[in-house]
Amino acid sequence: DSAQSSLSYCRRNPIHEKDEKGNDYYIDRDCSWEENRLDDAASRLDTARQELEKEKNKIKKLDALEAKYANPETVVVLKHNGQQVASQKVRLTEGEKKTLNLDWQHKGKGTIQAEINPAGNRIDIEETTYKNNPIKTAIYAPSHEKGMCGVTSVKGVVETVSERVSKEDTVGEMFYETINGSIDNLSPSKLHSGYGFSYQVNGTYKNQWNENYPGVFTAATAQYPFADEGLKSKQDLERTKNTGSISSFSPKNMYLSEKTGHVFDSKRPTKSLYWDGQEKIIDGGRKWYSPMKTKDGVYTFNVETAPAGVNEMSLCLTEQVEIKGVAYDDFIKRRVFPDDPFPGGSGVGWNWVGKEELLHKLTDWYYMKNGK
């Protein structure tokens, strides 16, 4: 517009001169500069129009491509140690993130790789780079780790996460599970043979990836160095608590013969060869009993926990008790007179209740009265 205005002005305004006689006359101006300027402007404008048309055509093509690939469908391929094990189609819009679940059979530890829009199966639109299409991480098989006896904690990998932080780099992170166990409240730790001891096995579980995963062990078995006749030295413990992350166990309830002191695992041990069916059975509580013939010494017992957690790990917990003396050491031997068989107000013993007269009848014989 400026060049056009300049040319118009040049042509409408000739040079005004006067001749020798004073007459006015006009001389056309030389407007070649304005004409060249206008031609140049027109040429540049035409070039700009052509470029604009090209850009419009590009925009149309891009709009068509954008419409076509606004939600393109491509493929994600999953490979285990380089071998394809699964694939799944997926549609993504720009900037969208999706979580895919692919079904495949685990074939052991190694490397697992997922790649979107892989070579040989790519959509017909070129990416700036294909380097950030694959991402991989390590994969593990359940360790089935069994802790050595005396070790109170085992640990295993439950999840590996690989995150892309740039076109070239990824950052990996590992998440673990931990199982802890202990033998607590051992009482008494020193005892006579023939007596029992109680204890509690406690377990805890922690999972960094899934805090709610129920991974604590749900069963435990004790292996004792001794057992009363008729009982096995390997005994399942009884679960008293299980929250998924915490569990507790105690010895099963045991029962005793009131007179012989023999130990049974049932209140009515009808199948036992060591019960006559008449002897009174008393409650022995949640304890494990040492036989009367157990020699003095320090004895170790183990508690093995059932495989638990994602890695199916187990523990072997250990504890010790000391046997010194026998149950009979608690009895006091003394001289008894039939006319006062329970001196000092000690009262009638459990095995003489209702039978006191048998002793009293011996008074005359003991003192040799009436010639008897």
C-alpha positions as CSV (number, residue, x, y, z in Angstrom):
1,D,0.0,0.0,0.0
2,S,2.8,2.4,0.8
3,A,4.5,1.8,-2.6
4,Q,1.2,2.2,-4.4
5,S,0.5,5.5,-2.6
6,S,4.0,6.8,-3.4
7,L,3.6,6.0,-7.1
8,S,0.1,7.6,-7.2
9,Y,1.5,10.7,-5.6
10,C,4.4,10.8,-8.0
11,R,2.1,10.6,-11.0
12,R,-0.5,13.1,-9.7
13,N,2.0,15.7,-8.8
14,P,4.1,16.8,-11.8
15,I,6.9,19.4,-11.4
16,H,5.5,22.9,-11.7
17,E,7.7,25.3,-13.7
18,K,7.4,28.8,-15.4
19,D,8.9,29.8,-18.7
20,E,10.7,33.0,-19.6
21,K,7.4,34.7,-20.3
22,G,6.0,33.7,-16.9
23,N,3.7,31.0,-18.2
24,D,3.1,27.9,-16.1
25,Y,3.9,24.5,-17.4
26,Y,4.2,21.1,-15.8
27,I,6.8,18.4,-16.2
28,D,6.0,14.8,-15.4
29,R,8.1,13.4,-12.6
30,D,10.4,10.5,-13.0
31,C,8.5,7.8,-11.1
32,S,10.7,4.9,-12.0
33,W,11.9,4.5,-8.4
34,E,8.3,4.3,-7.1
35,E,7.4,1.9,-10.0
36,N,10.3,-0.4,-9.2
37,R,9.4,-0.2,-5.5
38,L,5.8,-1.1,-6.3
39,D,6.9,-3.9,-8.6
40,D,9.2,-5.3,-5.9
41,A,6.5,-5.1,-3.4
42,A,4.1,-6.8,-5.7
43,S,6.6,-9.5,-6.4
44,R,7.2,-10.1,-2.7
45,L,3.5,-10.1,-2.1
46,D,3.0,-12.7,-4.8
47,T,5.8,-14.8,-3.3
48,A,4.2,-14.5,0.1
49,R,0.8,-15.5,-1.3
50,Q,2.4,-18.6,-2.8
51,E,4.2,-19.4,0.5
52,L,0.9,-18.9,2.3
53,E,-0.8,-21.3,0.0
54,K,1.9,-23.8,0.6
55,E,1.5,-23.4,4.3
56,K,-2.2,-23.7,4.0
57,N,-1.8,-26.9,2.1
58,K,0.6,-28.2,4.8
59,I,-1.9,-27.3,7.5
60,K,-4.6,-29.2,5.6
61,K,-2.3,-32.2,5.4
62,L,-1.4,-31.9,9.1
63,D,-5.0,-31.5,10.0
64,A,-5.8,-34.6,8.0
65,L,-2.9,-36.5,9.7
66,E,-3.9,-35.2,13.1
67,A,-7.5,-36.4,12.5
68,K,-6.2,-39.7,11.3
69,Y,-3.7,-40.1,14.2
70,A,-5.5,-38.3,17.0
71,N,-6.1,-41.7,18.6
72,P,-3.9,-44.1,16.6
73,E,-3.8,-47.8,17.2
74,T,-0.4,-49.4,17.6
75,V,1.0,-52.5,19.3
76,V,2.9,-53.1,22.5
77,V,5.1,-56.2,22.4
78,L,6.4,-58.0,25.5
79,K,9.6,-59.9,25.4
80,H,11.2,-62.2,28.0
81,N,14.9,-62.7,27.5
82,G,14.5,-61.5,23.9
83,Q,11.6,-63.8,23.0
84,Q,8.1,-62.4,22.5
85,V,5.7,-63.7,25.0
86,A,2.7,-61.4,24.6
87,S,1.4,-58.5,22.6
88,Q,-1.6,-56.1,22.9
89,K,-3.1,-53.4,20.8
90,V,-3.4,-49.9,22.3
91,R,-4.8,-46.5,21.3
92,L,-3.2,-43.3,22.7
93,T,-3.9,-39.7,22.4
94,E,-1.1,-37.1,22.7
95,G,0.2,-37.0,26.3
96,E,-2.0,-39.9,27.4
97,K,-0.7,-42.6,29.8
98,K,-2.2,-46.1,30.0
99,T,-1.5,-49.2,32.1
100,L,-1.6,-52.5,30.2
101,N,-2.1,-55.9,31.6
102,L,-0.6,-58.6,29.4
103,D,-1.1,-62.3,30.1
104,W,2.0,-64.5,29.7
105,Q,3.6,-67.5,31.2
106,H,6.5,-66.8,33.5
107,K,9.6,-68.8,32.4
108,G,12.1,-67.8,35.0
109,K,14.4,-64.9,35.9
110,G,16.0,-62.6,33.3
111,T,15.0,-59.4,31.5
112,I,11.5,-58.4,30.6
113,Q,11.1,-55.7,27.9
114,A,8.0,-53.9,26.6
115,E,8.2,-51.9,23.3
116,I,5.5,-49.8,21.8
117,N,5.2,-49.3,18.0
118,P,8.0,-51.9,17.4
119,A,9.9,-52.3,14.2
120,G,8.1,-54.5,11.7
121,N,4.7,-53.4,13.1
122,R,4.9,-49.6,13.0
123,I,2.2,-47.2,12.1
124,D,2.7,-45.1,9.0
125,I,3.8,-41.9,10.7
126,E,7.4,-41.2,11.4
127,E,8.5,-40.6,15.0
128,T,11.3,-38.2,15.9
129,T,13.1,-41.0,17.6
130,Y,12.4,-44.7,18.2
131,K,15.0,-45.0,20.9
132,N,12.5,-44.3,23.7
133,N,10.0,-46.9,22.5
134,P,11.4,-49.9,24.4
135,I,11.8,-50.1,28.2
136,K,13.1,-53.1,30.2
137,T,13.6,-54.3,33.7
138,A,14.9,-57.3,35.5
139,I,12.4,-60.1,36.5
140,Y,12.9,-62.6,39.2
141,A,11.5,-66.0,40.1
142,P,10.3,-66.8,43.6
143,S,13.5,-67.4,45.7
144,H,12.0,-70.0,48.0
145,E,14.7,-68.9,50.4
146,K,14.9,-70.8,53.7
147,G,16.7,-69.0,56.4
148,M,19.5,-70.8,58.2
149,C,18.5,-71.9,61.7
150,G,19.0,-69.0,64.0
151,V,18.4,-66.4,61.3
152,T,15.3,-64.3,62.2
153,S,14.7,-62.4,59.0
154,V,14.6,-63.2,55.2
155,K,14.2,-60.7,52.4
156,G,13.3,-61.0,48.7
157,V,12.5,-58.9,45.6
158,V,8.8,-58.5,44.9
159,E,8.8,-55.8,42.2
160,T,11.2,-54.0,39.8
161,V,10.1,-50.7,38.2
162,S,11.9,-49.1,35.3
163,E,11.0,-45.5,34.5
164,R,12.1,-43.5,31.5
165,V,13.5,-40.1,32.5
166,S,14.7,-39.0,29.0
167,K,14.9,-40.3,25.5
168,E,18.2,-42.0,26.3
169,D,18.0,-42.9,30.0
170,T,15.8,-45.0,32.3
171,V,15.9,-45.3,36.1
172,G,15.3,-48.6,37.9
173,E,14.0,-49.2,41.4
174,M,13.6,-52.5,43.3
175,F,10.9,-53.2,46.0
176,Y,11.4,-55.8,48.7
177,E,9.4,-58.0,51.1
178,T,10.7,-58.9,54.5
179,I,9.6,-61.7,56.9
180,N,10.7,-61.6,60.5
181,G,10.2,-64.2,63.2
182,S,11.0,-64.6,66.8
183,I,10.5,-67.0,69.8
184,D,9.2,-64.9,72.7
185,N,8.1,-65.3,76.3
186,L,9.9,-68.6,76.9
187,S,9.0,-69.6,80.4
188,P,10.6,-71.2,82.2
189,S,14.0,-71.4,80.4
190,K,15.3,-73.6,83.3
191,L,13.2,-76.5,84.6
192,H,13.2,-79.9,86.1
193,S,12.6,-82.9,83.9
194,G,9.0,-83.8,83.8
195,Y,8.0,-80.2,83.7
196,G,6.8,-78.2,80.7
197,F,7.7,-74.8,79.2
198,S,5.6,-72.3,77.2
199,Y,6.6,-69.9,74.5
200,Q,5.1,-67.8,71.7
201,V,6.3,-67.6,68.0
202,N,5.6,-64.2,66.4
203,G,5.9,-63.3,62.8
204,T,5.8,-60.0,60.9
205,Y,5.6,-59.2,57.2
206,K,6.4,-56.0,55.3
207,N,6.0,-55.4,51.6
208,Q,7.3,-52.2,50.0
209,W,5.3,-52.6,46.9
210,N,2.0,-53.6,48.3
211,E,1.5,-52.8,52.0
212,N,-1.8,-54.8,52.1
213,Y,-0.3,-58.0,50.8
214,P,-1.0,-60.9,53.3
215,G,2.5,-62.3,53.3
216,V,3.1,-63.4,56.9
217,F,3.6,-67.2,57.5
218,T,0.4,-69.0,58.5
219,A,1.8,-72.2,59.9
220,A,4.8,-73.2,62.1
221,T,6.2,-76.5,63.2
222,A,8.4,-77.2,66.2
223,Q,11.1,-79.8,66.4
224,Y,11.9,-80.7,69.9
225,P,14.9,-82.7,71.2
226,F,12.7,-84.8,73.5
227,A,9.1,-86.1,73.7
228,D,7.2,-88.2,76.2
229,E,6.4,-91.7,75.2
230,G,3.6,-91.9,72.7
231,L,4.2,-88.3,71.4
232,K,6.2,-87.2,68.3
233,S,9.0,-84.8,68.8
234,K,7.8,-82.8,65.7
235,Q,4.7,-80.9,66.5
236,D,2.6,-78.4,64.6
237,L,2.0,-75.2,66.6
238,E,-1.4,-73.7,67.0
239,R,-2.1,-70.3,65.3
240,T,-3.5,-67.7,67.8
241,K,-3.3,-64.7,65.5
242,N,-3.2,-63.8,61.9
243,T,-3.8,-60.3,60.4
244,G,-2.0,-60.9,57.1
245,S,1.0,-58.9,58.3
246,I,1.3,-60.3,61.8
247,S,0.9,-63.8,63.1
248,S,1.4,-65.6,66.4
249,F,1.6,-69.3,67.4
250,S,1.8,-71.3,70.6
251,P,2.2,-75.0,71.5
252,K,-1.0,-77.0,71.4
253,N,-2.7,-77.7,74.7
254,M,-1.3,-80.7,76.5
255,Y,-2.8,-82.9,79.2
256,L,-1.3,-84.9,82.0
257,S,-2.1,-88.0,84.0
258,E,-2.8,-86.8,87.5
259,K,-0.9,-89.8,89.1
260,T,1.8,-90.9,86.7
261,G,2.5,-87.5,85.1
262,H,2.4,-89.0,81.6
263,V,1.8,-86.4,78.9
264,F,-1.0,-86.7,76.3
265,D,-2.1,-84.4,73.4
266,S,-5.8,-85.1,74.0
267,K,-8.1,-84.7,77.0
268,R,-9.4,-88.2,76.4
269,P,-6.4,-90.2,75.0
270,T,-8.5,-93.3,74.3
271,K,-6.0,-94.5,71.6
272,S,-3.0,-94.1,73.9
273,L,-1.3,-97.2,75.3
274,Y,-0.3,-95.1,78.3
275,W,-3.8,-94.4,79.7
276,D,-5.9,-97.0,81.4
277,G,-9.2,-95.2,80.8
278,Q,-9.7,-94.5,84.5
279,E,-6.8,-92.3,85.5
280,K,-7.8,-88.6,85.9
281,I,-6.5,-86.3,83.1
282,I,-5.7,-82.8,84.1
283,D,-5.1,-79.7,81.9
284,G,-1.4,-79.1,81.3
285,G,-1.8,-75.8,79.4
286,R,0.0,-74.7,76.2
287,K,3.3,-76.2,77.1
288,W,5.8,-78.8,75.8
289,Y,6.9,-81.3,78.5
290,S,10.2,-83.0,79.0
291,P,10.1,-86.7,79.9
292,M,10.9,-87.6,83.5
293,K,14.0,-89.4,82.3
294,T,15.5,-86.4,80.5
295,K,19.1,-86.0,81.5
296,D,20.5,-82.7,82.7
297,G,21.7,-80.4,80.0
298,V,21.0,-77.5,77.6
299,Y,18.6,-78.5,74.8
300,T,17.9,-76.6,71.6
301,F,14.6,-76.7,69.8
302,N,13.7,-75.3,66.4
303,V,10.6,-73.8,64.9
304,E,10.2,-73.9,61.1
305,T,7.7,-71.5,59.5
306,A,5.7,-72.4,56.4
307,P,6.8,-70.8,53.1
308,A,5.2,-67.3,52.9
309,G,5.2,-64.1,50.9
310,V,5.6,-63.6,47.2
311,N,8.9,-65.4,47.3
312,E,7.6,-68.3,49.5
313,M,10.4,-67.8,52.0
314,S,10.6,-69.5,55.4
315,L,12.5,-69.3,58.7
316,C,14.1,-71.7,61.1
317,L,14.0,-70.1,64.6
318,T,15.9,-71.5,67.5
319,E,15.7,-71.4,71.3
320,Q,17.2,-73.3,74.3
321,V,16.0,-74.7,77.6
322,E,18.0,-76.1,80.4
323,I,17.0,-79.2,82.2
324,K,18.4,-79.6,85.7
325,G,17.1,-82.1,88.2
326,V,13.8,-84.0,88.1
327,A,10.3,-83.3,89.2
328,Y,10.7,-85.6,92.2
329,D,13.1,-83.1,93.6
330,D,10.1,-81.0,94.5
331,F,8.9,-83.8,96.9
332,I,10.1,-83.7,100.6
333,K,10.6,-87.1,102.2
334,R,9.7,-87.1,105.9
335,R,8.6,-89.4,108.7
336,V,4.8,-89.7,108.9
337,F,2.9,-90.7,112.1
338,P,-0.5,-92.3,111.5
339,D,-2.2,-90.3,114.2
340,D,-1.0,-87.1,112.6
341,P,-0.2,-87.9,109.0
342,F,-0.5,-84.3,107.8
343,P,1.3,-82.3,110.4
344,G,1.6,-78.6,110.7
345,G,-1.7,-77.9,109.1
346,S,-0.3,-78.8,105.7
347,G,-3.6,-80.3,104.7
348,V,-4.5,-83.5,103.0
349,G,-2.6,-84.3,99.8
350,W,-4.6,-84.8,96.6
351,N,-3.9,-88.5,96.6
352,W,-5.2,-89.0,100.2
353,V,-8.4,-86.9,100.0
354,G,-11.2,-89.1,101.4
355,K,-8.8,-91.8,102.5
356,E,-7.6,-90.4,105.7
357,E,-9.2,-93.1,107.8
358,L,-6.9,-95.7,106.3
359,L,-4.0,-94.0,108.0
360,H,-5.8,-93.4,111.3
361,K,-6.6,-97.1,111.5
362,L,-2.9,-97.8,111.7
363,T,-2.4,-95.8,114.9
364,D,-2.9,-98.8,117.3
365,W,-0.7,-101.0,115.1
366,Y,2.0,-98.4,115.0
367,Y,2.1,-97.9,118.7
368,M,1.5,-101.7,119.3
369,K,-1.6,-101.2,121.4
370,N,-4.1,-103.9,122.1
371,G,-1.5,-106.5,121.2
372,K,-2.0,-105.7,117.5
